[in-house]
Amino acid sequence: MGQHQEISPPVPNEEENVGIVFDIQRMSVHDGPGIRTTVFLKGCPFHCLWCHNPEGISSHPQLLYTPSLCMLCGKCVSVCPQGAHVIQGQEHKLVRSVCQVCLTCAAACPTRALEVTGKTLSVAEVMKQVEKDVPFYDESAGGITLSGGEPLFQFSFAYGLVLAAKRRGIHTCMETSGYGNPDQFRALAEVIDLFLFDFKESDPNRCKQFTGVALEQVLESLETLDRLHVPFVLRCIILPEVNLREDHLVAIAKLARTMSSCHGVELLSYHPLGQSKRRRLGYDYEEGCFSSLTHEQQAAIVEFLREMGLERVHWR
C-alpha cells in the first residue's frame, strides 16, 4: 500500500482542479454495480469508427447543430463574428470551415438547434452533483463512474474526481480503453474500486486500423491492472464487420480466464446513436457501415464463450 501512495500524483484542491466534461448522467444502471452517476470526460486518443460518443473524442468544447430544430430566426447570423451561419431561403447552413467555435451562436439560439458539448467544471462542482445521489448509492451499492472519451486523457482531473469520491466513501468505477502508462494505473489502484475495460480488438493490425491505437499499449494496461490485483470487467463490443471472428472470441476468453483480476465479460452490440451525433458535429460518416447483432447471434456468442470456460459473461 505504501508503494502505491508514493507514486500517487499531487493534485490541486477541488476548486482549482478543473477539466472538460460533456455530460453527467444520473441514475445510470449500465456503468457498474448499482445506481450510478456517470461523468463523461472529453478527449480520447482512440478514433473508433463505431464510437457511441463521438463528442468525447475532441478534448475541446464543440458545436452541435441539429437542423430539424432550427426555426430560421437568424439570431445566429447576427451574432457570429466569423459569418459561419448562412440562411438561404428555407435552409440554414453552418460553414464549419470558417467557424472558430467561439460558441456565441449557441448562447443566442432559442431552440437549442445549436448547442455546446463540453463544459469546464471543477472537481468540487462535479462532486456537488454526484453527492445528490448518495442515498441511491447507499441503497443499491452504486457510486460514481468516469467515462468518456478516455478519462485518462485528463488524468489529473480524473484522479482528483475519484480521490474526492473515495474521501466521501463513494464507490468508484472507471471506464477505460487502456490509454495510460503503468504509473497512472498504479496511482489509480488506490482509488478505483472497479475498472470497466473496453477491449475492442485482439489482432494488432486490425486494432491499429480500426482504433488508431496500438494493441501493445492496451495489453500492457491490462497486465498492469492484473499485477496490481485491481478488479476489472472486460467490456467487448462485437461488430460483424470488424471483430465477429472465432480467433477474437478465443482471445477474449483467454484473457478472462488467465487474468485473476478479471471479474467477468460484458458484451455490447453496436448502437447507431453515434451516427446522428457525428452529423451534428459536422463529421463525415458512412451510413450503415456497421450493423447490430441479432438475438440469435448474441446467444450463440455467449454459448461459444461459455464453452471456452467463461462463466461470468452476459450482454449489456
Summary of the structure (lengths in Angstrom):
residues: 316
radius of gyration: 20.9
end to end distance: 33.8
largest distance: 67.8
contacts: 1004
relative contact order: 0.14
helix: 38%
strand: 22%
